[in-house]
Amino acid sequence: MEGTTATSSEASALADVRVLDVSTTTAGALAARLLGDFGADVVRLEREPAEALHTPLALAVHRNKRLVRLEGGTSGRQLVDGALPAADVLVVDRPAAELAAAGLDAPTLQRRFPALIHAWLPPHTVQGPMSDLPADDLLLSAWTGMADQQPGSEDHPTPLVVPILAYEQGALGATAILASLVARASTGYGRNVTVSGLHAVAAMNSTIMVDLPGVIRPFGNQGARSYGPPQFQMYECRDGQWLFLAALSPAFFFAALETIDLMELMVAPGVDGEFMNLYVPAVQETVGRAIAARIRERDRADWLARFDAARVPTAPVQSREEWCASETVRANGLLTSGKHAELGDVEMPGLGVVLSSTPGAVRCLPDSAAWIAPDDVWRDEARPVGGAPRPPAGEPPLAGLRVLDLTTYLAGPLAAQLLLSYGAEVIKVEPPTGDPYRLVAAASYSAMNRAKWQVTLDLHEDAGRQQFAHLVRGADVVVENLGSRANRFGVGYEPEASINPGIVHCAIHAWGAGPLADAPAFDPLIQARSGLMVAQGGDGPPVLLATAVHDVGTGTMAALGILVALYARTRSGRGQEVRTSLAASSTTYQAVECTRYAGSPPPPQGAEGYLGPAPSHRLYRCRDRWVALLGTPEAFTAFVDEQAPGRSPGTAPELVVEELCAARSAGEMCARLQAHGISAVEVLGRTEIFASPELARHGFFFQVEDCDFGPITVVRAFADIEGAAPPSAPRTRCHGEDNERFLAGAT
């Protein structure tokens, strides 16, 4: 990697794509950067001085871009008008009214430029009272219920330290743009793409924002926050070190009980020999306390060795620094390094997804040598617009594409679900025994596999492998997370390409290469090793993130890699292999936090009872509920001075606001704060989301019909793309329901 100028490569999948980045948020900038990682020519308009780009955030979201300095008499609008005729993609994130006033709204621009893909990434929502809020994960997590879902305190909501919603919104934005590019390759026309912060909330919580009446409501079913399922829990060892036990299935949990010599817990009152009784809150506390007491009898290294010998999924809870220095990170190339003209050596995350034929690369960093003159932006490369009006997009962008989904649990099914939401047909291929995730979490399984066709294949048998080959002949994409079993089953890019040269094969691994290559993995194990839990807990006990950030992140990045490969196929006609892992998402979704150079500031840390990073950017408890606020320190101080002019000298401003809030309702406090230019929202309770008028306004939820359990409420969409709409009455089909439809005559 060189810190000079961007270069194109014949091997770059997106080398013919021009992206104009006029975003103002992390999410918008990241969406454009992800396109640049795979060769797109990304031009960013920047008014900030060069010094403002010398931060971990700027390095992480503006690499692989050409920067245009707007200063003095340079008109940003003139430059945009000059560049748009040659652009393929425009990335914006301003409120709708501002875009319309500037003539940068989708209807206006696509009348002028029918081939343009207009990508809008509003920080919160597209309309309504939340649409004018500034981009901020704390505010977004507050009014959507995420903060109240997050453990970390017994009695209050907790914001996240790492801005995973901004990362997910940017990644989703890139996938939606890529799906539109794939469609444009055949139609010639662009599309309107909208990926809001609310879409990121939906994706990050797609498996827990579900409601199966009378059976399960995972997002709001916990009472006390100290205990969750004892088989999926963090425990402190004798030496004060922590480990995470991820014995999610019955087989793993029984092996764990044997390892710690507590098998008698399975016949304890309340458990009564039934694994599913471990999800009863009272049982969780009793069993959890017993396991915690036993784990405290030995040091962590001792327990890890014992659990490893028994093949029980566990991981040490360690710091981000330990993870970045680990052999797993090195073996997978999860970090890359290069020279920056002003900062010297810089280390940052790599791409997170690898393509065999058209790999991406980190080619340049945003330093002074990367500035280009406004006159150098595609001035003589305008593409013909044509006189025909742009027709309405009647079909979703991936209509006609077929995906074979051989995955289980979360990451792989989400990747296929994203492709389905963009219009692809997805065939869920399961073994005769079915997907084990359906046995563990039926409602979440339905959320991940709605509207997919269902076939069963026994890949241990010749007949099953012949049936799979039959499916491959008519497919465009295969997604699998079979690990070492793939070769035994004849699943992989080479055998599939011998049948269908255009196939795109995506292999999703747990730990990738290195010493953990064959180890089982669940999202909390990646959280434990990657430093996320330590970052959230700060100097106190580590804290688990309630959302499956690495499962969701890996699924999103897998979909992104598949779409890059599909776009490359529109030119070459050939497919290729796409590889990613949960481990790779550990750095991708800590992109800023894992970007380091000499003298770089330390990433933010949480704490026990964490409420936010600053007095003017945190949660406060009111008389009836909590509020979240974000304001400048100056506005916050002015607010305190006006509200409490007679306060004692030296009284901390946050203490004054705590007293003000305690005596007033959340609605009254929000109004007072907003009147002083401070953004403020009420914190939505985790049990309130399904009845929230604001979420209903945006069609956040809808119902799917599960063949076994009936109607289940799940999140609706991860993006809104012109022509792509979720099924009006989607259904989760039964195991093997569509064998006759797709396997007739296969053997």
Buried (B, 14 or more C-beta within 10 A) or exposed (E): BBBBEBEEEEBBBBBBBBBBBBBBBBBBBBBBBBBBBBBBBBBBBBEEEBEEBBBBBBBBBBBBBBBBBBEEEBEBEEBBEBBBBBBBBBBBBBBBEEBBEBEBBBEBBBEEBBBBBBBBBBBBBBBEEBBBBEBBBBBBBBBBBBBBBBBBBEEBBBBBBBBBBBBBBBBBBBBBBBBBBBBBEEBEBBBBBBBBBBBBBBBBBBBBBBBBEEEBBBBBEBEEBBBBBBBBBBBBBEEEBBBBBBBBBBEBBBBBBEBBEBEEBBEBEBBEEEBEBBBBEEBBBBBBEBBBEBBEEBEBEEBBEBBEEBEBBBBBBBBBEBBBEBEBBEBBBBBBEBBBBBBEEBBBBBBBBBBEBBBBBBBBBBBBBBBBEBEEBBEEEBBEEEEEEBEEBEEBBBBEBBBBBBBBBBBBBBBBBBBBBBBBBBBBBBBEEBBBBBBBBBBBBBBBBBBBBBBBBBBEEEBBBBBBBBBBEEBBBBBBBBBEEBEEBBBBBEBBBEBBEBBBBBBBBBBBBBEBBEBBBBBBBBBBBBBBBBBBBBEBBBBBBBBBBBBBBBBBBBBBBBBBBBBBBBEEEBBBBBBBBBBBBBBBBBBBBBBBBEEBEEBBBBBBEBBBBEBBBBBBBBEEBBBBBBBEEEBBBBBBEEBBEEBEEEEEBBBBBBBBBEEBBBEBBBEBBBEBEBBBBBBBBBBBBBEBEBBEEBEBBBBBBBEEBEEBBBBBBBBBBBBBEBEEEBBBBEBBBBBEEBBEEBE
